[in-house]
Amino acid sequence: MTFVRADNFVATLMAEAVSLLGTSIVKVIGEDAPDPGPRAVPRDLRLWLGRLRLLAGVPFSHLVADAALLPIESIRFFYLDRDWTDALVQGALSVGTVTTADRAALTELHGVVRDEIDEAERLVRLPGVDPGAAVPTGPAGTITGFILRSRLVSGWPGLHVRAYGADNLALNPPVPDDEVGEEHDTTLRRLGLLRLERLAPAVLLALFDGVPSVVHIEEPRAGIQFGVEEQGMQLAGTVRLTLDQIRSMDVPAGVRFNDPLSRTVLRTTAATHGEDAVIDVAVESTGATIAWVGAGTGLELVDPLEHVVSAAVTQMQPVGDVRAEVFLRDQNDGRRLDPPVPVDVPFRPNAPGVIHLQALAKRMTDADPALGTDLDAAEFALQMLQFPFRAVFGDRTLAGQEPVTADALFTPFADIAVLLRRFEGTS
């Protein structure tokens, strides 16, 4: 005979009950499923208004007033104004109010309608959630998000986006960025993802249920990737200067610009002039260790330049030779060696970008005697393994970097005279 302790039985029974309840709640979210209880607002209307609150159907021009506010290779973080979205919902509901009595009835029900839309707002993106997963409830809180415009969006449509209420580098002990995974969701207070949608081939919109301390954007985890890491290259391209007035202007060669976010220093290569409030200046990077400067990065002038209001990179391309390295891994567990052991990657003569694999394998064994005198195919593949690229946005000081000053952050600016000429078709 088998005996079961009463406390274990009750605990098991409660766990099963919670799981079944979660399953039933998630199942209710299906398109044809009934409501979990009486509601004042019809279900289809409730879900439609919830999507409206998450900006579904709102024209892109109402989100980004001008393309200059979202340059190529840029990301903009924001808070969602609840007053604005509430007004949007009220405007949609006002379509059905014809008489004064209709408006009075809607006003009386406003609190109930708002609470039910709060519930529906969090259910919009839940279809497909695993049965038993936690379903958020309660009044709607602060919504934050970002708009990303990048070739990354079009090149990898299945990007993984995760936002956390606590920064992984602020834990004790800290968790490295590249080691954060699903097992840290509870510790880091992972925020709900209310909306993740491509608004255009290269534009991604994300909305979070709460205020994140750190955001991770990662390539899709599909297949196995092998490769090397670029360590530095010279860059050349264009910086767009915004002037305080329409005028003709010469930019002296040698004027320097500093990128306060990546600490890259750019300098002009030639004098340039224009007869507009916006002019383009050819520049090149003098930071040998910077691999890429994203277009749209705000710059600050190191040297004074009269009449310049702001500067931003519009195009940047590598020039000259590219250096690359491989960081060796432990042959037993695949983790990178600590301290890191970098190996310079050799390229074949007269074949830019083609790696000399045999020479690279020899350099690996020379750098780490634990690898032996020769690497077989599996051992070499382990050293070349690359996990999906991950971009992390958080407190730079936790990573030992300089803090970003307020004047280095993006400041929206669009010259009225330029906009008028564009809208009137005279430019």
RODO-2510 file (C-alpha; in nm, 4 decimals, decimal comma):
residues 427
     n   res          X          Y          Z
     1     m     0,0000     0,0000     0,0000
     2     t     0,1246     0,3462    -0,0893
     3     f     0,0883     0,6287     0,1609
     4     v     0,0687     0,9901     0,0511
     5     r     0,1439     1,2723     0,2929
     6     a    -0,1471     1,5164     0,3259
     7     d     0,0704     1,8256     0,2772
     8     n     0,2234     1,6819    -0,0415
     9     f    -0,1201     1,5879    -0,1715
    10     v    -0,2584     1,9373    -0,1099
    11     a     0,0459     2,0996    -0,2682
    12     t     0,0153     1,8764    -0,5766
    13     l    -0,3587     1,9426    -0,6000
    14     m    -0,3075     2,3194    -0,5750
    15     a    -0,0352     2,3119    -0,8419
    16     e    -0,2621     2,1223    -1,0793
    17     a    -0,5491     2,3600    -1,0084
    18     v    -0,3335     2,6647    -1,0840
    19     s    -0,2067     2,5031    -1,4037
    20     l    -0,5605     2,4186    -1,5184
    21     l    -0,6775     2,7709    -1,4362
    22     g    -0,3914     2,9228    -1,6345
    23     t    -0,4678     2,6912    -1,9242
    24     s    -0,8332     2,7900    -1,9271
    25     i    -0,7473     3,1598    -1,9162
    26     v    -0,5061     3,1314    -2,2082
    27     k    -0,7585     2,9273    -2,4051
    28     v    -1,0165     3,2022    -2,3553
    29     i    -0,7985     3,4273    -2,5675
    30     g    -0,8786     3,2321    -2,8837
    31     e    -1,0744     3,4160    -3,1507
    32     d    -1,3929     3,2155    -3,0938
    33     a    -1,3626     3,1526    -2,7194
    34     p    -1,6242     3,2947    -2,4781
    35     d    -1,5500     3,5625    -2,2186
    36     p    -1,4365     3,4418    -1,8744
    37     g    -1,7217     3,6405    -1,7184
    38     p    -1,9782     3,9144    -1,7841
    39     r    -1,8389     4,2196    -1,9618
    40     a    -1,9967     4,5528    -2,0512
    41     v    -1,8077     4,5917    -2,3788
    42     p    -1,8499     4,3246    -2,6497
    43     r    -1,5427     4,1074    -2,6797
    44     d    -1,4537     4,1932    -3,0403
    45     l    -1,4840     4,5648    -2,9686
    46     r    -1,2809     4,5259    -2,6507
    47     l    -0,9936     4,3565    -2,8296
    48     w    -1,0079     4,6070    -3,1162
    49     l    -0,9841     4,8969    -2,8701
    50     g    -0,6971     4,7181    -2,6948
    51     r    -0,5110     4,6980    -3,0254
    52     l    -0,5886     5,0650    -3,0875
    53     r    -0,4307     5,1504    -2,7530
    54     l    -0,1191     4,9731    -2,8764
    55     l    -0,1174     5,2008    -3,1832
    56     a    -0,2469     4,9388    -3,4258
    57     g    -0,3848     5,1190    -3,7283
    58     v    -0,2331     5,4540    -3,6304
    59     p    -0,0640     5,6066    -3,9386
    60     f     0,3152     5,6028    -3,9207
    61     s     0,3241     5,9776    -3,9852
    62     h     0,1485     6,0232    -3,6482
    63     l     0,4234     5,8251    -3,4755
    64     v     0,7229     5,9787    -3,6553
    65     a     0,6369     6,3240    -3,7833
    66     d     0,9388     6,3482    -4,0136
    67     a     1,1897     6,0960    -4,1489
    68     a     1,4729     6,3137    -4,0151
    69     l     1,3595     6,2206    -3,6632
    70     l     1,4311     5,8528    -3,7369
    71     p     1,7480     5,8404    -3,9491
    72     i     1,8871     5,5226    -4,1023
    73     e     2,0566     5,2926    -3,8473
    74     s     1,9001     5,4548    -3,5424
    75     i     1,6817     5,3567    -3,2480
    76     r     1,4472     5,5792    -3,0493
    77     f     1,3150     5,4849    -2,7040
    78     f     0,9958     5,6449    -2,5755
    79     y     0,7113     5,6464    -2,3238
    80     l     0,3557     5,6052    -2,4494
    81     d     0,1330     5,8920    -2,3378
    82     r    -0,1736     5,7372    -2,1706
    83     d    -0,3727     6,0565    -2,2110
    84     w    -0,3119     6,0422    -2,5866
    85     t    -0,4195     5,6776    -2,6185
    86     d    -0,7240     5,7344    -2,3934
    87     a    -0,8264     6,0229    -2,6190
    88     l    -0,7781     5,7917    -2,9171
    89     v    -1,0162     5,5360    -2,7632
    90     q    -1,2692     5,8044    -2,6687
    91     g    -1,2644     5,9316    -3,0248
    92     a    -1,3343     5,5812    -3,1553
    93     l    -1,6200     5,5310    -2,9085
    94     s    -1,7718     5,8708    -2,9902
    95     v    -1,8667     5,7378    -3,3334
    96     g    -2,1557     5,5521    -3,1688
    97     t    -2,2828     5,8451    -2,9640
    98     v    -2,5538     6,0312    -3,1521
    99     t    -2,7677     6,1912    -2,8820
   100     t    -2,6960     6,3588    -2,5511
   101     a    -2,8285     6,0495    -2,3757
   102     d    -2,5741     5,8352    -2,5622
   103     r    -2,2905     6,0570    -2,4502
   104     a    -2,4156     6,0600    -2,0901
   105     a    -2,4378     5,6808    -2,0861
   106     l    -2,0860     5,6472    -2,2272
   107     t    -1,9531     5,8919    -1,9678
   108     e    -2,1139     5,6911    -1,6884
   109     l    -1,9583     5,3694    -1,8182
   110     h    -1,6155     5,5250    -1,8807
   111     g    -1,4505     5,3633    -1,5757
   112     v    -1,5848     5,0180    -1,6595
   113     v    -1,4862     5,0500    -2,0243
   114     r    -1,1365     5,1638    -1,9319
   115     d    -1,0830     4,8704    -1,6924
   116     e    -1,2015     4,6182    -1,9521
   117     i    -0,9744     4,7679    -2,2177
   118     d    -0,6884     4,7497    -1,9657
   119     e    -0,7542     4,3772    -1,9517
   120     a    -0,7842     4,3394    -2,3288
   121     e    -0,4668     4,5397    -2,3897
   122     r    -0,2560     4,2691    -2,2284
   123     l    -0,4380     3,9892    -2,4089
   124     v    -0,3766     4,1179    -2,7614
   125     r    -0,0418     3,9414    -2,7998
   126     l    -0,1109     3,6344    -2,5853
   127     p    -0,2481     3,3878    -2,8436
   128     g     0,0058     3,1111    -2,8787
   129     v     0,1297     3,1379    -2,5207
   130     d     0,2021     2,8002    -2,3668
   131     p    -0,0894     2,6647    -2,1592
   132     g    -0,0469     2,7496    -1,7942
   133     a     0,1664     3,0577    -1,8588
   134     a     0,1011     3,3548    -1,6315
   135     v    -0,1556     3,5977    -1,7674
   136     p    -0,1059     3,9572    -1,6446
   137     t    -0,4055     4,1288    -1,4872
   138     g    -0,4891     4,4547    -1,3111
   139     p    -0,4945     4,8199    -1,4176
   140     a    -0,2808     4,9133    -1,7167
   141     g     0,0523     5,0616    -1,6211
   142     t     0,3232     5,2584    -1,7971
   143     i     0,3973     5,1530    -2,1534
   144     t     0,7407     5,2119    -2,3018
   145     g     0,8957     5,1032    -2,6274
   146     f     1,1286     5,1762    -2,9127
   147     i     1,1298     5,2259    -3,2885
   148     l     1,4307     5,0754    -3,4669
   149     r     1,5224     5,1638    -3,8242
   150     s     1,8034     4,9414    -3,9436
   151     r     1,9140     4,6865    -4,2010
   152     l     1,9154     4,4507    -3,9040
   153     v     1,5331     4,4448    -3,9159
   154     s     1,5110     4,3548    -4,2844
   155     g     1,8051     4,1150    -4,2709
   156     w     1,6788     3,9202    -3,9677
   157     p     1,2964     3,9480    -3,9552
   158     g     1,2706     3,7166    -3,6516
   159     l     1,4662     3,9309    -3,4043
   160     h     1,4334     3,8410    -3,0366
   161     v     1,3505     4,1395    -2,8149
   162     r     1,3550     4,1165    -2,4341
   163     a     1,3196     4,3933    -2,1763
   164     y     1,3985     4,3581    -1,8058
   165     g     1,3055     4,5663    -1,5030
   166     a     1,6465     4,4972    -1,3456
   167     d     1,9830     4,5267    -1,5173
   168     n     2,1765     4,2016    -1,5293
   169     l     2,5024     4,3876    -1,4582
   170     a     2,3511     4,5350    -1,1407
   171     l     2,3012     4,1925    -0,9787
   172     n     2,5377     4,0536    -0,7174
   173     p     2,7180     3,8798    -0,8747
   174     p     2,6496     4,0392    -1,2139
   175     v     2,5353     3,8246    -1,5066
   176     p     2,7280     3,8990    -1,8296
   177     d     2,5150     4,0269    -2,1172
   178     d     2,5875     3,7267    -2,3369
   179     e     2,4783     3,4817    -2,0636
   180     v     2,1320     3,6254    -1,9941
   181     g     1,8643     3,3693    -2,0838
   182     e     1,5180     3,2453    -1,9940
   183     e     1,6419     3,1176    -1,6582
   184     h     1,6944     3,4818    -1,5524
   185     d     1,3415     3,6019    -1,6412
   186     t     1,2208     3,6026    -1,2797
   187     t     1,5377     3,7478    -1,1266
   188     l     1,5576     4,0288    -1,3826
   189     r     1,1781     4,0864    -1,3836
   190     r     1,1245     4,0374    -1,7548
   191     l     0,8587     4,2749    -1,8879
   192     g     0,5660     4,1689    -2,1027
   193     l     0,6003     4,2396    -2,4738
   194     l     0,2726     4,4035    -2,5715
   195     r     0,3540     4,4548    -2,9364
   196     l     0,6397     4,3619    -3,1697
   197     e     0,5739     4,4410    -3,5333
   198     r     0,7574     4,5474    -3,8454
   199     l     0,5959     4,8687    -3,9680
   200     a     0,8139     4,8621    -4,2797
   201     p     1,0808     4,6244    -4,4104
   202     a     1,3493     4,8007    -4,2058
   203     v     1,1404     4,9546    -3,9234
   204     l     1,0530     4,7650    -3,6036
   205     l     0,8135     4,8821    -3,3303
   206     a     0,8214     4,7288    -2,9814
   207     l     0,5989     4,8096    -2,6811
   208     f     0,6713     4,6922    -2,3253
   209     d     0,4418     4,6558    -2,0245
   210     g     0,6516     4,8629    -1,7858
   211     v     0,9760     5,0605    -1,7743
   212     p     1,2866     4,8550    -1,8579
   213     s     1,6300     4,9010    -1,7054
   214     v     1,7920     4,7127    -1,9925
   215     v     1,6797     4,5912    -2,3369
   216     h     1,8345     4,2995    -2,5281
   217     i     1,7930     4,2708    -2,9059
   218     e     1,9272     3,9469    -3,0480
   219     e     1,9570     3,7704    -3,3804
   220     p     1,7194     3,4743    -3,4248
   221     r     1,8528     3,1586    -3,2662
   222     a     1,8316     2,9333    -3,5700
   223     g     2,1050     2,6989    -3,6847
   224     i     2,4730     2,7097    -3,5938
   225     q     2,6921     3,0076    -3,6732
   226     f     3,0679     3,0177    -3,7213
   227     g     3,2773     3,3270    -3,7744
   228     v     3,5280     3,5815    -3,6498
   229     e     3,5013     3,9224    -3,4873
   230     e     3,6083     4,2448    -3,6561
   231     q     3,8313     4,4463    -3,4286
   232     g     3,8910     4,7684    -3,6140
   233     m     3,8799     4,9493    -3,9438
   234     q     3,9139     5,2949    -4,0829
   235     l     3,5848     5,4604    -4,1740
   236     a     3,4966     5,7245    -4,4284
   237     g     3,1628     5,8787    -4,5089
   238     t     2,9415     6,1818    -4,4676
   239     v     2,8259     6,3993    -4,1793
   240     r     2,5193     6,6173    -4,2233
   241     l     2,5389     6,9579    -4,0573
   242     t     2,2268     7,1528    -3,9644
   243     l     2,2772     7,5300    -3,9689
   244     d     2,0916     7,7988    -3,7805
   245     q     1,9942     7,9708    -4,1050
   246     i     1,9976     7,9257    -4,4806
   247     r     2,3395     8,0454    -4,5906
   248     s     2,6457     7,9594    -4,7948
   249     m     2,9202     7,8162    -4,5789
   250     d     3,2713     7,6694    -4,6073
   251     v     3,3736     7,3952    -4,3640
   252     p     3,7509     7,4013    -4,3072
   253     a     3,9396     7,0771    -4,3622
   254     g     4,0529     6,9185    -4,0370
   255     v     3,7543     7,0192    -3,8228
   256     r     3,6926     6,7374    -3,5732
   257     f     3,3670     6,5853    -3,4546
   258     n     3,3309     6,3598    -3,1513
   259     d     3,0723     6,0835    -3,1183
   260     p     2,9896     6,0942    -2,7450
   261     l     2,8210     5,7527    -2,7506
   262     s     3,1048     5,5460    -2,8975
   263     r     3,3933     5,7882    -2,8301
   264     t     3,4796     5,7923    -3,2005
   265     v     3,6577     6,1001    -3,3302
   266     l     3,5847     6,2024    -3,6902
   267     r     3,7577     6,4753    -3,8861
   268     t     3,6744     6,6454    -4,2122
   269     t     3,8832     6,5516    -4,5133
   270     a     3,7984     6,8457    -4,7395
   271     a     3,6320     7,1841    -4,7383
   272     t     3,2638     7,1625    -4,8312
   273     h     3,0000     7,4260    -4,8785
   274     g     2,6289     7,4493    -4,9489
   275     e     2,3449     7,6969    -4,9816
   276     d     2,0950     7,5289    -4,7541
   277     a     2,0128     7,4939    -4,3856
   278     v     2,1509     7,1381    -4,4210
   279     i     2,4889     7,0596    -4,5812
   280     d     2,6920     6,7382    -4,6136
   281     v     3,0586     6,7174    -4,5157
   282     a     3,2997     6,4372    -4,6056
   283     v     3,4641     6,2874    -4,2948
   284     e     3,6882     5,9990    -4,1941
   285     s     3,7290     5,8228    -3,8620
   286     t     4,0501     5,8529    -3,6636
   287     g     3,9449     5,5894    -3,4093
   288     a     4,1309     5,2754    -3,5166
   289     t     3,9469     5,0483    -3,2719
   290     i     3,5924     5,1417    -3,3716
   291     a     3,4410     4,8909    -3,6129
   292     w     3,1217     5,0732    -3,7048
   293     v     2,9530     5,4074    -3,6580
   294     g     2,5800     5,3818    -3,7166
   295     a     2,4257     5,6383    -3,9451
   296     g     2,2267     5,8952    -3,7540
   297     t     2,4627     5,8995    -3,4571
   298     g     2,4608     6,2443    -3,3003
   299     l     2,7970     6,4201    -3,3013
   300     e     2,9391     6,7084    -3,1033
   301     l     3,1974     6,9512    -3,2331
   302     v     3,5443     6,9232    -3,0818
   303     d     3,6508     7,2317    -3,2771
   304     p     3,4198     7,5350    -3,2817
   305     l     3,2230     7,5851    -3,6035
   306     e     3,0025     7,8898    -3,6342
   307     h     2,6307     7,8522    -3,7220
   308     v     2,6264     7,4731    -3,6826
   309     v     2,3290     7,3610    -3,4712
   310     s     2,3732     6,9834    -3,4864
   311     a     2,5672     6,7129    -3,6706
   312     a     2,4758     6,3533    -3,7509
   313     v     2,6351     6,0724    -3,9482
   314     t     2,4424     6,0000    -4,2674
   315     q     2,6758     5,7427    -4,4217
   316     m     2,9828     5,5554    -4,3034
   317     q     3,1739     5,2809    -4,4859
   318     p     3,4953     5,0911    -4,3992
   319     v     3,8108     5,1703    -4,5926
   320     g     4,1463     4,9979    -4,5916
   321     d     4,2305     4,6680    -4,4265
   322     v     4,0024     4,5044    -4,1720
   323     r     4,1407     4,3266    -3,8673
   324     a     3,9637     4,0296    -3,7121
   325     e     4,0194     3,8041    -3,4135
   326     v     3,8973     3,4757    -3,2713
   327     f     3,8671     3,4418    -2,8936
   328     l     3,9633     3,0900    -2,7895
   329     r     3,7207     2,8653    -2,6006
   330     d     3,7674     2,5959    -2,3377
   331     q     3,7753     2,2656    -2,5251
   332     n     3,5746     2,0973    -2,2450
   333     d     3,2724     2,3285    -2,2006
   334     g     3,2947     2,5693    -2,4962
   335     r     3,3161     2,8813    -2,2791
   336     r     3,5558     3,1570    -2,3723
   337     l     3,8806     3,1472    -2,1790
   338     d     3,9150     3,3845    -1,8871
   339     p     4,1240     3,5940    -1,9238
   340     p     4,0463     3,6157    -2,2967
   341     v     4,2975     3,4712    -2,5413
   342     p     4,2576     3,6492    -2,8771
   343     v     4,4092     3,5124    -3,1985
   344     d     4,4612     3,7342    -3,5034
   345     v     4,2858     3,5963    -3,8102
   346     p     4,5102     3,5519    -4,1177
   347     f     4,3636     3,6175    -4,4631
   348     r     4,4749     3,4643    -4,7906
   349     p     4,6982     3,6856    -5,0078
   350     n     4,5139     3,8881    -5,2726
   351     a     4,1794     3,7530    -5,1465
   352     p     4,0187     4,0116    -4,9151
   353     g     3,7898     3,8538    -4,6584
   354     v     3,8944     3,4933    -4,7326
   355     i     4,0311     3,3335    -4,4148
   356     h     4,3412     3,1158    -4,4284
   357     l     4,1993     2,8301    -4,2185
   358     q     4,5144     2,6205    -4,1922
   359     a     4,7223     2,9130    -4,0738
   360     l     4,4466     3,0127    -3,8283
   361     a     4,4392     2,6621    -3,6764
   362     k     4,8178     2,6766    -3,6300
   363     r     4,7906     3,0133    -3,4548
   364     m     4,5229     2,8708    -3,2212
   365     t     4,7402     2,5821    -3,1052
   366     d     5,0352     2,8174    -3,0627
   367     a     4,8283     3,0512    -2,8453
   368     d     4,6846     2,7779    -2,6189
   369     p     4,9047     2,4711    -2,5523
   370     a     4,6009     2,2955    -2,3970
   371     l     4,4637     2,2487    -2,7485
   372     g     4,7515     2,0181    -2,8393
   373     t     4,9591     2,0326    -3,1533
   374     d     4,6796     1,9769    -3,4026
   375     l     4,3059     2,0492    -3,4224
   376     d     4,0605     1,8118    -3,5812
   377     a     3,7486     1,9400    -3,7605
   378     a     3,5241     1,9303    -3,4499
   379     e     3,7807     2,1063    -3,2291
   380     f     3,8349     2,3772    -3,4896
   381     a     3,4572     2,4242    -3,5291
   382     l     3,4229     2,4689    -3,1521
   383     q     3,6762     2,7525    -3,1576
   384     m     3,4954     2,9211    -3,4487
   385     l     3,1503     2,8959    -3,2873
   386     q     2,9643     3,2265    -3,2710
   387     f     2,6474     3,2783    -3,0713
   388     p     2,3784     3,5083    -3,2132
   389     f     2,4798     3,8732    -3,2048
   390     r     2,3132     4,0644    -2,9227
   391     a     2,2822     4,4410    -2,8841
   392     v     2,2220     4,5570    -2,5258
   393     f     2,0839     4,8979    -2,4289
   394     g     2,1272     4,9877    -2,0630
   395     d     2,3360     5,1785    -1,8108
   396     r     2,6803     5,2181    -1,9713
   397     t     2,8491     5,2814    -1,6350
   398     l     2,7723     4,9253    -1,5214
   399     a     2,9918     4,8037    -1,8094
   400     g     3,2767     5,0324    -1,7066
   401     q     3,2060     5,2912    -1,9764
   402     e     3,1620     5,6662    -1,9500
   403     p     2,8061     5,7856    -1,8768
   404     v     2,6140     5,9486    -2,1582
   405     t     2,5666     6,3174    -2,0903
   406     a     2,2299     6,4813    -2,1468
   407     d     2,3567     6,6961    -2,4315
   408     a     2,4751     6,3852    -2,6158
   409     l     2,1253     6,2385    -2,6406
   410     f     1,9119     6,2787    -2,9492
   411     t     1,7291     6,6107    -2,9716
   412     p     1,4447     6,6246    -3,2244
   413     f     1,5001     6,9111    -3,4672
   414     a     1,3387     6,9845    -3,8008
   415     d     1,3921     7,3213    -3,9662
   416     i     1,0582     7,4839    -4,0504
   417     a     1,1932     7,6448    -4,3655
   418     v     1,3171     7,3088    -4,4956
   419     l     0,9840     7,1414    -4,4151
   420     l     0,7893     7,4161    -4,5900
   421     r     0,9910     7,3800    -4,9073
   422     r     0,9476     7,0029    -4,8974
   423     f     0,5722     7,0143    -4,8423
   424     e     0,5236     7,2865    -5,1031
   425     g     0,7353     7,0956    -5,3547
   426     t     0,9792     7,3781    -5,4097
   427     s     1,2930     7,2010    -5,2865
***
